[in-house]
């Protein structure tokens, strides 16, 4: 988002996944949702202004998608890897 030559904001859009963490058991992929964050610059500092989280659904992983979620999780800091 720009006003003249100055950038004053940004929009971040993505998908997050949720895992069930039971002690002594393998982490289990349980759900997914999409998100939208609006960031604004004020006094030179970026701050999150709005957060939208939507399309929350349970996750059903088809066999051909397991490697997709595994690869995405490995590339995301702090993410957990889904294994069947």
Secondary structure, 3 states (H helix, E strand, C coil): CEECCEECEEEEEEEEEEEECCCCCCCEEEEEEEEEEEEEEECCEEEEEEEEEEEEEECCCCHHHHHHHHHHHHCCCCCCCCCC
